[in-house]
Amino acid sequence: MALLEINNLSVQFPSHKAVMHAVDGVSFSIEPGEVLGIVGESGSGKSVTMMALMGLVGYPGVVKADAMRFDGHDLLHLSERERRKIIGKDLAMIFQDPTTSLNPCFTVGFQLAETLKLHLGMTRAQARTRSVELLEQVGIPAPESRLDLYPHQFSGGMAQRVMIAMAIACNPKLLIADEPTTALDVTIQAQILDLLRTLQKERGMALVLITHNMGVVSEMAQRVAVMYAGQLMEQRTALDLFATPMHPYTEALMASMPERSSGSGRLATIPGMVPGLFDRPTGCLFAPRCNYCQPACDTRPQLQARAHGAVRCHFPLTAKTGEVV
């Protein structure tokens, strides 16, 4: 049985002129202990999809789905009180920017202890002891003395480690890491990713890794979902996807990786931008930027099952090579 199952999820933001479909008919599932990478440009709907799962889409956003189940719970019909028992305990999230996610008015120790006391019923002394263990586990030196510091007294990398400690405090079954290395230098990025990889393996938890970095996904994820303009464009095992990308958007993302640049040293780019509210094509959303666009692309393609996954394209790339798909 899947740990997480999402079927036909949509997130809409209505305005007085039109409705913005930030997430449009996304479906996927995650098995216990699995690592799923979600990739795509900014504005593709990656973070909004996970915010909808966490119940954090605020007004005027409207969340709809045919099904949204986590560990036997129907998230669509849970009350706010019931949802709070799950969020932060069995389902946790690391947000993009730790400097804005941590409360500047409270010490790090207070914020860690709050989670432990609320979800695990620990006493103040027990929560402090456990907080020291968590900070030590995520690699923060002199953890006991750091508990009484405020978030602004930590560097960006250390603040991100605190966020990870808070997220794993209650041994979640599913951890969502939303761009966990944003605004960190390359060395610290590698340390944070190594830490996440180690924690995931040691605890056997499922992990959703949202990132722009295709290289990170190729190393950490077992399965990859490629999103564009709110839609799922391709979903396959990491091994198959990186060996033979089937969607032109996936191919373009992979071509922009530094290690795949041409001998000239220039990085490949994708012309144009992700469509917004008023410039969404009537057909394939990627068609205006696609090198393989044909007249049939004026109609909207559906997500279709293919080899070891699914792809949303009228002309999957493997079909051009003569392979059977």
HUWO-V871974 format. One record per residue. N is the residue number from 1. RES is the residue in one letter. PSI is psi in whole degrees, 0 to 359 (* if undefined). D_CENTER is the distance of its C-alpha to the mean C-alpha in Angstrom with 1 decimal. Layout:
n,res,psi,d_center
N,RES,PSI,D_CENTER
N,RES,PSI,D_CENTER
This chain:
n,res,psi,d_center
1,M,133,21.5
2,A,143,17.7
3,L,319,16.0
4,L,135,13.7
5,E,120,14.9
6,I,127,14.0
7,N,118,16.7
8,N,53,17.2
9,L,135,14.9
10,S,142,16.0
11,V,120,15.6
12,Q,144,18.6
13,F,96,20.1
14,P,147,23.8
15,S,180,26.2
16,H,348,29.9
17,K,321,29.7
18,A,179,27.0
19,V,125,23.8
20,M,121,20.4
21,H,87,18.1
22,A,324,14.7
23,V,130,13.3
24,D,92,16.1
25,G,43,16.6
26,V,134,13.3
27,S,135,14.0
28,F,168,12.5
29,S,161,13.2
30,I,131,12.4
31,E,156,15.4
32,P,132,16.3
33,G,2,15.6
34,E,150,13.4
35,V,117,10.6
36,L,125,8.2
37,G,133,6.8
38,I,119,5.3
39,V,163,7.7
40,G,162,10.0
41,E,168,12.1
42,S,136,11.9
43,G,5,12.8
44,S,346,11.2
45,G,10,9.6
46,K,305,5.8
47,S,322,5.9
48,V,324,9.1
49,T,314,8.1
50,M,327,6.4
51,M,324,9.4
52,A,320,11.7
53,L,321,10.9
54,M,352,11.8
55,G,30,14.8
56,L,12,14.2
57,V,114,15.0
58,G,176,18.4
59,Y,140,21.5
60,P,20,22.2
61,G,142,19.0
62,V,121,19.7
63,V,128,17.4
64,K,149,18.9
65,A,152,18.3
66,D,327,20.7
67,A,144,19.1
68,M,96,16.3
69,R,139,17.2
70,F,118,16.0
71,D,42,18.5
72,G,357,21.4
73,H,136,20.7
74,D,100,20.7
75,L,338,18.2
76,L,336,19.9
77,H,11,23.2
78,L,142,22.6
79,S,165,24.5
80,E,321,23.0
81,R,317,24.9
82,E,322,23.6
83,R,323,19.9
84,R,337,20.5
85,K,337,21.8
86,I,314,18.5
87,I,127,16.0
88,G,342,16.2
89,K,289,18.1
90,D,337,16.6
91,L,112,13.2
92,A,160,11.8
93,M,137,9.2
94,I,119,9.5
95,F,167,9.6
96,Q,313,9.9
97,D,106,13.7
98,P,333,15.6
99,T,336,18.9
100,T,345,18.1
101,S,329,16.2
102,L,140,19.2
103,N,119,22.4
104,P,347,25.1
105,C,350,27.9
106,F,151,27.4
107,T,161,27.5
108,V,320,24.7
109,G,320,26.8
110,F,317,27.2
111,Q,324,23.5
112,L,315,22.9
113,A,327,26.0
114,E,315,25.1
115,T,316,22.2
116,L,320,24.5
117,K,323,27.5
118,L,311,25.7
119,H,330,23.9
120,L,357,26.2
121,G,27,29.5
122,M,153,30.3
123,T,171,33.2
124,R,316,33.0
125,A,318,34.4
126,Q,318,32.1
127,A,322,29.0
128,R,317,30.2
129,T,316,30.9
130,R,324,27.5
131,S,319,25.9
132,V,317,27.9
133,E,320,26.8
134,L,316,23.1
135,L,323,23.6
136,E,323,25.7
137,Q,327,23.1
138,V,11,20.5
139,G,25,23.3
140,I,120,24.7
141,P,155,28.5
142,A,57,31.1
143,P,324,28.6
144,E,320,31.4
145,S,337,32.5
146,R,341,29.0
147,L,331,28.5
148,D,8,30.9
149,L,159,29.3
150,Y,158,27.4
151,P,325,23.9
152,H,348,25.8
153,Q,3,27.7
154,F,149,24.7
155,S,171,23.5
156,G,317,20.0
157,G,320,19.2
158,M,322,21.0
159,A,323,19.4
160,Q,324,15.9
161,R,323,17.6
162,V,318,18.9
163,M,319,15.5
164,I,318,14.6
165,A,318,18.0
166,M,321,17.6
167,A,326,14.4
168,I,3,16.2
169,A,323,19.6
170,C,20,20.0
171,N,63,18.7
172,P,153,15.8
173,K,334,15.4
174,L,125,11.6
175,L,128,9.6
176,I,120,6.0
177,A,105,5.8
178,D,102,4.8
179,E,60,7.1
180,P,350,9.4
181,T,17,12.2
182,T,135,12.7
183,A,16,16.5
184,L,149,17.5
185,D,167,20.2
186,V,319,19.8
187,T,315,21.6
188,I,323,19.5
189,Q,313,16.2
190,A,320,17.7
191,Q,317,18.8
192,I,318,15.5
193,L,321,13.8
194,D,321,17.0
195,L,315,16.9
196,L,318,13.5
197,R,317,14.9
198,T,315,18.1
199,L,320,16.9
200,Q,318,15.0
201,K,318,18.1
202,E,321,20.6
203,R,347,19.2
204,G,25,18.1
205,M,154,15.0
206,A,149,12.1
207,L,130,8.9
208,V,118,5.3
209,L,110,4.6
210,I,125,2.9
211,T,161,6.6
212,H,347,9.9
213,N,104,11.7
214,M,330,12.8
215,G,319,15.1
216,V,317,12.6
217,V,319,10.9
218,S,332,14.6
219,E,328,15.5
220,M,326,12.9
221,A,147,11.5
222,Q,332,14.0
223,R,148,12.5
224,V,135,10.6
225,A,125,9.6
226,V,120,10.8
227,M,147,10.5
228,Y,125,13.4
229,A,38,15.0
230,G,355,13.2
231,Q,153,14.1
232,L,117,13.0
233,M,324,15.3
234,E,142,15.1
235,Q,115,13.9
236,R,173,15.8
237,T,150,16.2
238,A,320,15.3
239,L,313,19.0
240,D,319,20.1
241,L,316,17.7
242,F,336,18.6
243,A,315,22.2
244,T,84,22.7
245,P,138,20.1
246,M,334,21.3
247,H,138,19.9
248,P,329,21.4
249,Y,319,18.1
250,T,316,16.6
251,E,319,20.0
252,A,320,19.9
253,L,318,16.6
254,M,326,18.1
255,A,336,21.4
256,S,358,20.0
257,M,135,19.2
258,P,321,22.1
259,E,348,23.3
260,R,11,23.9
261,S,158,25.8
262,S,174,29.4
263,G,340,32.4
264,S,344,32.9
265,G,358,30.0
266,R,135,28.4
267,L,140,24.8
268,A,145,24.2
269,T,160,22.7
270,I,117,21.8
271,P,152,24.3
272,G,193,23.6
273,M,164,20.6
274,V,130,18.0
275,P,145,20.3
276,G,211,20.5
277,L,321,22.5
278,F,4,25.8
279,D,29,25.4
280,R,127,23.4
281,P,153,25.4
282,T,334,27.2
283,G,225,26.4
284,C,130,23.5
285,L,336,21.1
286,F,354,20.9
287,A,316,24.7
288,P,344,25.9
289,R,4,24.0
290,C,135,24.6
291,N,347,27.3
292,Y,15,28.2
293,C,136,28.6
294,Q,168,31.6
295,P,326,33.4
296,A,342,31.7
297,C,356,28.4
298,D,348,29.9
299,T,148,28.9
300,R,119,25.3
301,P,153,24.1
302,Q,157,22.7
303,L,120,20.1
304,Q,142,22.5
305,A,132,22.4
306,R,193,23.3
307,A,116,23.7
308,H,33,21.2
309,G,216,18.7
310,A,154,18.8
311,V,145,19.1
312,R,85,19.9
313,C,140,22.8
314,H,332,26.6
315,F,75,27.3
316,P,144,24.9
317,L,325,25.6
318,T,336,27.0
319,A,331,29.5
320,K,338,31.0
321,T,358,31.8
322,G,359,33.8
323,E,152,31.7
324,V,128,31.6
325,V,*,28.2
